[in-house]
Amino acid sequence: MIINRRPSGVIHPKLTELIHTDFLDLAPVRHLLKGYNACFFCLGVSTIGMKEADYYKMTYTLTLGFAQALSEQNPAITFCYVSGSSADSSEKGKSMWARVKGKTENDLFKLPFKKVYAFRPGYMHATPGMKNTLKAYKYVSWMYPLFRVLMPQFVCTLKEFGIAMINTIDHTPEGGT
């Protein structure tokens, strides 16, 4: 099942798409969260022009609320969270977004999931044909080959990222969770 704010356009016999616009209120869809073994939580917002309280609500509060509801319905689930490169697990750094992402990661690890993974991508290069990508990507995507050579640890394609998330379901990477 995909839970989206807007239609993805992907149609497959094994796929159910649920459009739910208010992720801060899961009451109407809570009963539909049962029966899954993995969650790829890829919802997020940019900090551009956002006050810390709003970013905290849309990043920490929303994510933890969803994760708590999911863990209650599926105690043996693996939860994969898309965080960000340089997220601050100490929760004390100068960067507001990094502190909030770090706190979100820390508190996700405390929930009763089978496994939790916090992915910290830098730049993710869009797969050709993707519809719901950031508009700003069109201004920097041409630099991807250069990024890949100069700082390969901070870049990947969305396809590579997706495969890495899928692999966490059946494989535990060296070093554990």
N, C-alpha and C positions, 0 to 999 in steps of 0.2 A: 504494500500500500504506500502511496505517496500522499503526504498531507501538504498541500500548497496553499499559498495565498491567492494564486491565480493559476489558470490551466496551463499545464506543461506542453500540451499538444502531443504527448506520447501516448500511443494506444497499443496495448498488448493484451492477449487473452488472460495472462497471469497477473495483470496489473489493475489495481483499483486506485482511482485518484479521488481524494477527498478535498474539496475546496473549503477551507476554513479561514476566515479573515482575521479572527481575533484569537491569537495564540495565548493571550493572557486570560481567556475564559474558555477552558476546555470542557466545561460541564456538558455542552451539547454533543461532544464527540468522545468523551472519556470511555464509554462502553465499547467503542470501536478500536481501542488501543490494545486489546487483549489478544493473545495468541501469536506473538512475534518473538523471534530469537535474536533480532538485531535492529538497531536504530542508527541511521546515519543522520545526525542532526546538523544540517548545513544552513540553517537560518541565521541571518545576521544583518547588521546595519553598519553603515559607515559612520565614523565619528565627525565627519565634515559638517560643521555648523551645529553640532549637537552639544547641549549642556550635559554635564556629568550625570545629573539625576535622570535625564531622559535616556542617556546611553546605558546607564546601570539598569534601568527598567527594561529596556529592549534587549539587553544582553544577558545580564545576570538573572533578573526576576523571571523573565520569559523562559529562559533555558532551564532554570532549576524547577520552575513550576511544571513544565512539560516532562522533565526527567523524573520528578517525583511521581507524577501521575503514571508514567510509563513503568517505573519500577514497582509500583503497587500492583499493576496488572500483570507484569511479566518479571518475576524475580530472577529468572535465569537468562536474562537478556544481556547482550553485549551492546554498550552505548559508545558510539564514535562521535566525538564532538569536534567540529571545525573551529579551532581557536585562531591563533595568529602568530606569526614569527615574532619573537621578542615578547611574548606574553610574560607577565611578571608574577611568578609563583610566590614571591615574597610579599606581594600586595603593597609594597612600600615605595616603589619607584616613582619617578617624576611623570611618566606618561600615564595619563588617565585611562586610556583604552587598555593599556597593557596591565594595569592594576586590576581593572574590572575583569578582563579575560583570565588573569591569573586566579582571582578569587573564584570565578566560575569553574575553572578547572579543578581547583582545590576542593570545592564543595561537591562537585560531581563525583570525585574519587571517594567521597564519604557515603555515597548512596549505595544501597544494597543491590548492585548490579553484579552479574557474573564477571564481566570485565568492563573496564572503561579505558578508552583511548582518547587522548587529546592530540589532535593533529595540529601542527603549527606551520602551515604553509606561508610562504612569502607571496610571490607572484604566481598565480595559476593561469597558464595560457589557455584560452578558450579553445574548445574543440570546434572545428568547422561545423557550422550549422546550428550552433547554440543560439537560443533566442533570448534567454533571460540573463544576460551578462551585463556588467556595469558599462555604461556608455563611455566612461573614461578609458576603457581598455582599447578602444579603437585608436587612441592617441599614443599608446605605448606598446601595443602588441607587435609592431614592426621591430621593436628592440629585443624581442624574445630570444632570437639566436645569439645575440651578444650577451644577454643575461645568462644564458645557458652555459656559455664559455667562461665568463668572468666570475660568476657566483652560482655555480650549479646547486649548491646546498640550499638556495633560497627560491628556486624556481622549479616548476614542473608543469605538465599539461593537466587539464582537468581529467583526461582519460587515465593518466598515470595515478592521479590522486584517487580517483574512483576505484581503480584496481587495488590500490593499497588499502583502502577502507574495506573492500570486499574480502581481501586476504586476512583481515583481522578476525573474521568470523570462524574460519577453519584453522588458522595458524596463530600460534603465539610467537611474536618476534623474540629474538634473543634479548635477554634482559627482562622479560616479562611484560607486565602492563605498564 
